[in-house]
């Protein structure tokens, strides 16, 4: 008889929606799986207190149905896994203590030290602390969030388990291209918002440095002024063949991000056999990048651009890093390894 699981997903943006899909793929056909999508509301990332209040009220109305689903799952003997703290919060009245699980790479307090801003009030921190401490196990997708939950929410270390990755990076979909014989060095950036992900910094660097045989591709919704060696892709959709192709046809993936919990594009680029450059503010980067082996995790944007200046002039090192990226993904992040990690933690 298969183990039984209720997975409560929380799709609030492209990243979390993709993550939810891959979580489903991780468990599907391996357990008796039921999925409940705790729908997000509009204006999820608004700063307006009125908007937040409206979102909260709508979620309260939806929480009653979520609690019914959770209670039914428990009567059926299902384990309950929440994608993030929020759905666990709204299901809280229906969950006996130490009986459910949360998988997360983010909390409201995670970015506070980086951006020097408060994102969680004392009340929110208290509520989230209560919910986190009521779980049997919290699957932390990065060491950064594991350490932060331990510090800011005082969750017992025995409840915190480190999962390999937020999902099984698709090693069949994202694949390397055959080794090229041309002299071009092709840089790739992917990010819907150039300024937030650091794409604007990369564009400025590219325009100022007239390296021969250097090309830059930007996958973004933002527009930039024309440049003969800059290509902008605005219509690529996740999951399309062209989406995978754009990764495999490049050499270096650069993400000078201001702040990210676990940018999945790093794993996708590594699967595609690219050298990787990002900042330490991509908190999930150490899960994918071995510093100096398949890329660099830099202290900041200035450090990243210095490393990029060196790397684009060292084609042999680029080729070595590209090979190592794919090797690391195959060795550590093979889907069966990821799946067994989750099943071991949840079902023993």
Secondary structure, DSSP 4 states (H G I P E B T S, - for coil): ---EEEEEE---SHHHHHHHHHHHHHHBTTBEEEEEE----S-TT---HHHHHHHHHHHHHHHHHHHHHHHHHHHTT-EEEEESHHHHHHTGGGS-TT-EEEEES--TTTTHHHHT---S-HHHHHHHHHHHHTSSEEEESSHHHHHHHHHHS---GGGEEE-S-SS---TTTS-PPPPP-S--EEEEEE-SSHHHHTHHHHHHHHHH---TTEEEEEE-SS-----TTEEEE----TTSHHHHHHHHT-SEEEE--S-BS--HHHHHHHHTT-EEEEETTBTTGGGT--BTTTEEEESSHHHHHHHHHHHTT-HHHHHHHHHHHHHHHHHH--HHHHHHHHHHHHH-
